[in-house]
Amino acid sequence: MPLISEAHDSLPYIDAAPTEQARANAERLVAAELPSDHQTTPHPSIPEFAEPKFTPFMQQELERKAAGRPLPGGIDLTRYEAPEPPTRDANEAPNLEEWRQTIKKAYTASSHLSSRHENLTLLEEGGKNAWLIGNSQLEDLLRALEKELAETKEAAEGVNKQRKIAQESSQPEMQGLEESWRKGVGAILDVELAAEELRQKALEKRRQDAQQQAR
């Protein structure tokens, strides 16, 4: 299922589509009103992003990652390996401190192996069921989202259908009003032309009268 679903629907159903020249003129007028940096500068109504606050360690790690430097140090895995017993000569007395450190490392390795064995046992016993339950929950969430998306699309289509029906039902009235408007504008132009013609005739009559009186 795609994450982004776009539906392009024309709002006017009865108006004629604009010509390419008209669309170009409209786009040119819109572009003239936009600032030169409108594609790179957020709108003033959009709030600014809050400055992130990281701990010094996190900031250091971000700088290391940005510089591409390798990760220094890390977890010492040798502490979880079985230690070797201390070596000594046959006539040398055993070093108790070395044996104490060896026993401590052996206890750490034994605890790690015991915890690992316990976790692997739990994973073998309940990992499959937990994985199946997680998948089932994700499928339920997916079905709920798909249902909500389908209902939203259906509601949008219903609104578009109602708008189309309303516009098409008012189309005769709109056409009648537009025709009346055109006739009214034409009648006004005819009146203005007739008035201008009469004015010119009156001026011509006055000019002729003035010329006759001058003779």
N, C-alpha and C positions, 0 to 999 in steps of 0.2 A: 504494500500500500504506500503510495507516495506521501511524503511528509507535507508537501505543499500542493494544494488543489486550487486551481484558478478557474474561475468561470467568468467569461466576458459576455455581458448581456447589454444590448443597447437600450438605453432608457427611453428615448423617443421612438414610438412605433408608427406614428403617422406623419412626422416631419420628414422632409426630404433630406437625404444625406448631403453634407457640404461638399463642394467641389474641391479638387486638389489645390486650386489657387486660393479658395477661401480658407481652407485649413492651413495652408502655408502662411497666409496673412495673419490668421489668428495666432498661430504659433510664434510668429515674429513679434506680435504685440505682447504676448505673454513673456517671451524672452527679454523684451525691452524693459519689463517691469521687475525682472529678477536681478539680484545683485550678481556681480561677476564671480563671487566665491560661493554661490548657493549650493554647489555640488560638493564642496569640501567643508563648509562651515555649518554646524547644526543650527536649526531654527532657534530664535531666542526663547520661544515658549518651551523648548525641551530643557529640562534641568540638567545641570552639569553632573558628570560622574564624580562620585566621592573619591577622594584620594585614598588609595589603599595604604594600610598600615601593616607592615610586616615586622616580625621580631628581628633582632640583629642577626640571629643565626639564619633565618629564612632569607633575609636580604643578602647575606653573604653567599648563600646557596644559589640565589637567583643570579647574582653577579658572576659566580663561577660558571653557571650553565650558559649565560649569555656570552661569556668569553670563550666557551668551548674547552675549558680546562678539565682534565680528568678528575674523577672523584678520589680524593686522598683518603687513606685509611680504610675504614669499613669495619666489618665484624671479623674478629679473629676466630677463624673456624678451627684452628689447631687446639683450642681449649676444649673442644668437644670430641677430640680424637683420643683414643686410648694411649696413655703415656707409657713411655719406656721406663723400666726400673733404673735407678741410678747405678752407674758402673763404679767398681772399686777394685783395688788389688786384693789378692788373697790375704795378705798380712795386714791390710788397712782396716781400721774400725769403721763400721757403717756411719754415714753422715745422717743423723736423725732429722736435721732440717730438710735435707734433700728428700728423704723418704716422706716427711710430712707434706711437702709441696706436691710430691708425686701422688700421694693418697688423696690430697685435696683435688687435684686435676682428675684423678680416676673417679672420684665421687661426682664431680661436675659432668663428666662424660656419661656416667651411669644414669644420672638424673635426666640428662638430655635424651638418651636412648629410651629410657622408660616413658618419658612424656611423648616422644615420637611414636613409640609402639602403641601407646594408649590412643593417640589421635588417629593413627592409621586403622586401629581396630574400630573406633567409633565411625570413621569414614566408611569402612567396609560394611558396617552394620546399618547405618542410617543415612549414608551419603546418597544412595540411589533414591530413596524415598524423599529426601529433602530436595534433591534435584528435580524430581517429578512434581512435587508440590509447588516448587518455585515456578516451573514451567506452566503448571495449571493456573497459578495466580496471574502470571503474565498474559496467558491466553484470555482469562476473564477480563483483565484490564483492556486488552486489545479489542475484545468484542464490545465492551462498553464504549470505548472511544469510537469504534466504527459505527455503532448504533447512534451515538450522539452526532457524528458527522453526517450520517444519512438523514437524521431528523433535521439537522440544520440546512442541508441541501434541499430537502423537501419543503421546508419553510421558505427558503429563498425562492424556490421555483413557484410556490404558491403566491408569494408577493409579486413576482414578475408576471404571473398569469393575471392576477387581479389588476395590476397596473396596465397590462396590455388590453384587457377587456374594457377598463374604464376609458382608456385613450381611444380605442376603436369605437366605443359607443358614442363618444363625444366628437368623433371625426366629422359627421355631417354638420353639426352645429358649428365646429371650428371652421370648416370650409365655408359655411354660409356667412359667418362673421367676417372671415377674411375677404370674401367676395364683396360683402357690403362695405367693408373698409376701403377696398380698392375702388368701388364705384363712388363712394363718398369723396375719396381723394381725387378721383377723376373729375367729379362734379365741381369740386373746389377749384381745381386747375382750370376747368372750362370757364367758371365764373371769373377767375382772375384774368384769364386771357381776354374774355369779353369786356371786362372792366378796363383792361389796359388798351384794348382796341378803341373803346369809347373815349378814353382819355386822350389817345392820340388824335382821334377825330376832332375832339373839342379843341385841342391845341392847334390843329391845322385850321379849324374854323376861325379861331381867334387870330391866327397869323394872317389869314386872308382878309379878315375884317380890318386888321391893323394896316395892312398894305393898301386897301381901298381908301381908308381914311387919310392915309399919307398922301395919296394922289390928289 
